[in-house]
Amino acid sequence: MGFSTECIHAGQEPEPVTGAVTYPIFQTSTYVQPELGRHKGYEYARTKNPTRGVLEAALAALERGKHGHCFASGMSAIDVVFRMLQSGDHVIAGENMYGGSYRLFSRVLEKFGLQFTYVDTSNVDAVRGALRDNTKIVYLETPTNPMMTITDIAACAEVAHAKGALVVVDNTFCSPYLQRPIELGADIVVHSTTKFLNGHSDSVGGAVISNSDEVAEKIGFLQNAVGAILSPFDSWLVLRGTKTLAVRMEQHDATGRAVAAFLEEHPKVRKLYYPGSLSHRQHELAKRQQKGFGGMVAFDVGSLENARTVLESVRLCTLAESLGGVETLISHPATMTHASVLPETRARLGITDGLVRISVGLEETEDIIADLDQALSKI
Ligand SMILES: Cc1ncc(COP(=O)(O)O)c(C=O)c1O
C-alpha cells in the first residue's frame, strides 16, 4: 500500500467489540482476569494498553520496522535505548544534535559508566575512526537540530555493522514520510512524537521502532520495567496526527522550500541552513536519502541583537520551543533548545547567538514570508 494509505490504515482495524472506526481511548489501569492466570492478553496498563498498541503497530509500519514502543516523551524513548547497554560500553554520537539528547548523554548516562565519543557523523571516516571494540551504538541525528547537517545513514550503517555496533537514528526532523532509516540500514529509529508525527503541538511523546526481535524484546522489557509509557489519550492524539502525516509533510516541505528561498535572498540574512538549498554542502546527499527537505529552516542574522529583533518582531510566527506543529514556531537555539551545549562547542558548530530556527507550519506561505520580511526589516 502507498504511504498515505498506511498512515490511515496500518495497524488500525476498527475496534472489534463495537466496530468503532476510530480506535477508542482505553482509559483503564487494569483488566479483569476471569480466573487466576487467564486473561485476554492485557494484565496491567503499564505493560500493555490497546490504544498504545495500535499506535505502536502504526508507527512500526510507517518506519518499515517490525516493532514499535511508545514512551512519555522523546527523551524517555532515547533514554530507554541506552538502558540496553551496560557500564563500560561505548557510544559514538553526533557532535551536533538536539541539546536535550546531549544533556542526557553527558550529564546522566556518563555517570552510569557509558562512554561517549562525539564526532561529525557527516564524515563517515570520523565515525570509522572513532569505533572501538566496545562500541555498541552509533547514534545519528539527520538532519541535525539546528544546523541541518546530513549524515549518510547507509554509509554509517556499513562501517558500524562491520564492528557489530547498532545504528540508532533520531528521525524526528524528517518523519517517515521524508526519510526511512531502517530501509537505509539503521537498526533502531527513535522519535519525539511531540513533533511532526503528532503534528498539532498538543502532546508530548516518544517512540522506538526496530526491525529486530531481539532489540524489541529488550525495549519491551525496559518499557514495562522503567514505566515511562505514553498515556492512552496521548497515544490516541498521535494516532489522529499520523493519519494526516503525508499531506502535512508535503505542505511543510513545499512551504519550507519557499521560506528558505526567500531567506536565502534576503539582505539581512548572513547564512541559510536548509538541505533543500543548492548552497547546502550536502544537498545531493539529502536529495538521495530523503524524499523532500521538510519544514525546518535555520538562518543566521549575525548577532544576538539582530536575532532578538527578529524573534520579538514576528506577529504570525510564534516564539516558542518545539517544532513540527501546524503553526510556524520560531526559536533561538543558543538560549533555548541548545542552552545545555557548552558555549565553545556551540561556537564551533555554528550555533551562534545570531542563529534563528524556524519550524515552518501550515499557514499560507505568503503570510509566513510577509511576517518574516517585516521582522527582518526591523534589523
Ligand atoms: C531531534 C529531537 N529529538 C528528540 C527530542 C526530544 O523530544 P521530547 O521533547 O518529546 O522529549 C527533540 C525535542 O525537541 C528533538 O528536537
Ligand as a Chemical Component Dictionary entry (heavy atoms), coordinates in Angstrom:
data_LIG
# 
_chem_comp.id                   LIG 
_chem_comp.type                 NON-POLYMER 
_chem_comp.pdbx_formal_charge   0 
_chem_comp.three_letter_code    LIG 
# 
loop_
_chem_comp_atom.comp_id 
_chem_comp_atom.atom_id 
_chem_comp_atom.alt_atom_id 
_chem_comp_atom.type_symbol 
_chem_comp_atom.charge 
_chem_comp_atom.model_Cartn_x 
_chem_comp_atom.model_Cartn_y 
_chem_comp_atom.model_Cartn_z 
_chem_comp_atom.pdbx_ordinal 
LIG C1 C1 C 0 15.530 15.963 17.267 1  
LIG C2 C2 C 0 14.891 15.818 18.615 2  
LIG N1 N1 N 0 14.969 14.650 19.257 3  
LIG C3 C3 C 0 14.414 14.465 20.482 4  
LIG C4 C4 C 0 13.754 15.491 21.130 5  
LIG C5 C5 C 0 13.175 15.268 22.499 6  
LIG O1 O1 O 0 11.811 15.041 22.429 7  
LIG P1 P1 P 0 10.770 15.397 23.606 8  
LIG O2 O2 O 0 10.764 16.889 23.743 9  
LIG O3 O3 O 0 9.482  14.844 23.092 10 
LIG O4 O4 O 0 11.242 14.715 24.839 11 
LIG C6 C6 C 0 13.632 16.730 20.483 12 
LIG C7 C7 C 0 12.927 17.844 21.158 13 
LIG O5 O5 O 0 12.956 18.962 20.726 14 
LIG C8 C8 C 0 14.222 16.903 19.197 15 
LIG O6 O6 O 0 14.159 18.074 18.541 16 
# 
loop_
_chem_comp_bond.comp_id 
_chem_comp_bond.atom_id_1 
_chem_comp_bond.atom_id_2 
_chem_comp_bond.value_order 
_chem_comp_bond.pdbx_ordinal 
LIG C1 C2 SING 1  
LIG C2 N1 SING 2  
LIG C2 C8 DOUB 3  
LIG N1 C3 DOUB 4  
LIG C3 C4 SING 5  
LIG C4 C5 SING 6  
LIG C4 C6 DOUB 7  
LIG C5 O1 SING 8  
LIG O1 P1 SING 9  
LIG P1 O2 DOUB 10 
LIG P1 O3 SING 11 
LIG P1 O4 SING 12 
LIG C6 C7 SING 13 
LIG C6 C8 SING 14 
LIG C7 O5 DOUB 15 
LIG C8 O6 SING 16 
# 
